[in-house]
Amino acid sequence: MMRPEGVIHKLQEGLRGRMQEEGWPITFSIGAISYANVPESIDEMLKRADSLMYSVKKSSKNTIRHDQVNDSGMEFFHGGLKSPDHSA
């Protein structure tokens, strides 16, 4: 089974490859959150995802970040990955 970071990285690489084929100088920073159980509040889930997305965008270009939330709603894993720059 592929880890979430692997799936996100594969998505980012596919998007980047397509942009390079078109000659568009675009990078992709991606933030994703996984929950151990379905959260009680969709609004809270969206708020966390939105906050993560903006923190990734502000940190640097072409970055992946994945957070996981346990049953109590506390973050128990935080992973970040700066993808290699494939621009020529």
KADAHU-V928714 format. One record per pair of residues at least 6 apart in sequence whose C-alpha atoms are under 7 Angstrom apart, sorted by sequence separation. I is the first residue (numbers start at 0). J is the second residue. D is the distance in Angstrom with one decimal. If there is no record, write none. Layout:
I:J:D / I:J:D
This chain:
38:44:6.8 / 68:74:4.4 / 69:75:6.4 / 18:25:6.4 / 55:62:6.7 / 67:74:5.8 / 68:75:5.9 / 66:74:6.9 / 67:75:6.1 / 55:64:6.7 / 67:76:5.3 / 66:76:5.6 / 67:77:6.8 / 15:26:6.4 / 66:77:4.7 / 65:77:6.1 / 66:78:6.3 / 65:78:5.3 / 64:78:5.6 / 65:79:6.4 / 64:79:4.3 / 11:27:6.3 / 32:48:6.3 / 63:79:5.7 / 64:80:6.2 / 31:48:6.7 / 63:80:5.1 / 62:80:5.9 / 63:81:6.2 / 62:81:4.6 / 61:81:6.5 / 62:82:5.9 / 30:51:5.8 / 61:82:6.0 / 30:52:4.9 / 29:52:6.7 / 30:55:6.2 / 29:55:6.9 / 28:55:6.4 / 28:56:6.0 / 28:60:6.0 / 28:61:4.6 / 29:62:6.3 / 30:63:5.9 / 31:64:6.5 / 32:65:5.7 / 33:66:6.3 / 34:67:5.7 / 35:68:6.1 / 26:60:6.7 / 27:61:5.0 / 28:62:4.5 / 29:63:4.8 / 30:64:4.8 / 31:65:4.9 / 32:66:4.8 / 33:67:4.6 / 34:68:4.8 / 35:69:5.1 / 36:70:6.1 / 26:61:5.4 / 28:63:5.7 / 29:64:6.4 / 30:65:5.8 / 31:66:6.4 / 32:67:5.5 / 33:68:6.3 / 34:69:6.2 / 35:70:6.0 / 4:65:6.4
